[in-house]
Amino acid sequence: MNLLDAAAVFAAGVAAGGINTVVGSGSLITFPTLVALGYVPVVANVSNNIGLVPGGVTGAYGYRAELKGQRARLLRLGSASLTGAVIGALLLLGLPAAAFKFIVPILIVIALVLVVVQPRLQGWIRRRREDGGGHPHGGPLLWLGVLLAGMYGGYFGAAQGIVLIALLGIMLDDDLQRLNASKNVLSAIVNGTAALIFIATWLWGDTGINWWAVLLIAAGSTVGGFIGAKVGRRIPPLVLRGVIVVVGVVAIVNLLR
């Protein structure tokens, strides 16, 4: 990795850390960057996942005020995120690389659609909450939904945060900023759990990890997580969605070559 490549990966990490904190689709920045630089898709995905963990932690810390009073909720839903992450990570490691190259473009398309329709989805969630919808605890359906989101996140993860905020907004009657804080914690649990599994299998010699990419993304996402929690809400949503869609399309083109 030359100096220019390193700068690109670090910058992508900063962007991803901020985007994950505010929206939840930062992997659509970092993963395509690594693929464009010539990394094998599975190695790019694993390295990206591990590198984004510190950004998830700093993003969750930045929302600590909104996390007050949510301990019971996070313990309950966190168990679903952890279980789903284990299943998703094991699927990534167990399925052949060719399957990943086939599945991921489909997941990216789904993620891009979620990014595009997010304003309408949030509007529907807001109206539903104003009409008295939502549940104080979410029930088993929310737990199952968070489990499936964890599986998605453990396998690939782009737009995992959007899936989570949609689920929480539909099933819970709470302030959107508090739900976003919960989303950041649950996403961090998924990424952290998957990262531990990837590192363990790397120690056994079965998983490819590029540690330079990990360190650069980790450093960038740590900075981005703080920025996202502080000033990320000032980024025009239309601009942010436009950048994510363009980068996602580039990723699909690179994967389908």
HUCOR-V564562 format. One line per field, one symbol per residue. ss: DSSP state (~ for helix, > for strand, _ for the rest). phi: phi as a letter, one per 40 degrees, with the letter a starting at -180 (. if undefined). psi: psi as a letter, one per 40 degrees, with the letter a starting at -180 (. if undefined). A space follows every 10 residues. Layout:
BEGIN
ss: ???
phi: ???
psi: ???
END
This chain:
BEGIN
ss: __~~~~~~~~ ~~~~~~~~~~ ~~____~~~~ ~~~~~~____ ~~~~~~~~~~ ~~~~~~~~~~ ~~________ ~~~~~~~~~~ ~~~~~~~~~~ ~~~~__~~~~ ~~~~~~~~~~ ~~~~~~~~~~ ~~~~~~~~~~ ____>___~~ ~~~~~~~~~~ ~~~~~____~ ~~~~~~~~~~ ~>___~~~~~ ~~~~~~~~~~ ~~~~~~~~~~ ~~~_______ ~~~~~~~~~~ ~~~~~~~~~~ ~~~~__~~~~ ~~~~~~~~~~ ~~~~~~_
phi: .ccccccccc cccccccccc ccbhacccbc ccccccchcc dcccccccdc ccddcccccc ccbcccccgb dccccccccc cccccccccc ccccccdccc ccccdccccc cccccccddc cccccccccc cgcgbcbggc ccdcccdccc cdcccbhcgd cccccccccc cbbacccccc ccdccccccc cccccccccc ccccgbbcbc cccdcccccc cccccccdcc bccccddccc cccccccccd ccccccc
psi: hidddddddd dddddddddd dddffddedd ddddddeeih dddddddddd dedddddddd ddfddeehee dddddddddd dddddddddd ddddiidddd dddddddddd ddddddeddd dddddddddd eeiiidedad dddddddddd dddddcehed dddddddddd eigiiddddd dddddddddd dddddddddd dddeeehhhh dddddddddd dddddddddd edeehhdddd dddddddddd ddddde.
END
